[in-house]
Amino acid sequence: MNMPKEIRRYCRKCKKHTLQKVSLYKAGKRRGSAIGERRHAEDKKGYGGQKFPKLAKPAKTTKKMTPIFACPECKKKWNVPGIRLRKLELVA
């Protein structure tokens, strides 16, 4: 699906419509020092193997794409609930 790079939408902070820039959410780099990573590594360590069953076939064929809207006037950003798509392209 194609989506424009700029969309005119309502800014809740400015309380008016502005031409907002659209970008896609990208997950940050995972940290090995995070408590969840350490806990998972501890559960996998030693005899017993993998903590969770490894799926032979993924259940879903698509991922949820989360667009982020940024207001140019107040610099506020909003994450919008994700849309389940195979591919989301930002076009001019």
Residue pairs with C-beta under 8 A, 6 or more apart in sequence:
1 83
1 85
1 87
1 88
1 89
2 89
2 90
2 91
3 22
3 67
3 88
3 89
3 90
3 91
4 22
4 90
4 91
4 92
5 21
5 22
5 90
5 91
5 92
6 19
6 20
6 21
6 22
7 19
7 20
7 22
7 69
8 17
8 18
8 19
8 20
9 17
9 18
9 20
9 69
10 16
10 17
11 17
11 18
11 20
11 71
11 73
11 74
11 76
12 76
12 78
13 71
13 74
13 76
14 71
14 73
14 74
14 76
18 71
18 72
18 73
19 72
20 69
20 70
20 71
20 72
21 69
21 70
21 72
22 67
22 68
22 69
22 90
23 67
23 68
23 70
23 90
24 65
24 66
24 67
24 68
24 88
24 90
25 65
25 66
25 67
25 68
25 79
30 37
31 37
32 38
32 41
40 51
43 51
44 50
44 51
60 84
61 86
62 84
62 85
62 86
63 84
63 85
64 82
64 83
64 84
65 82
65 83
65 84
65 85
65 88
66 79
66 80
66 81
66 82
67 79
67 80
67 83
67 88
68 77
68 78
68 79
68 80
69 77
69 78
69 80
70 76
70 77
70 78
71 77
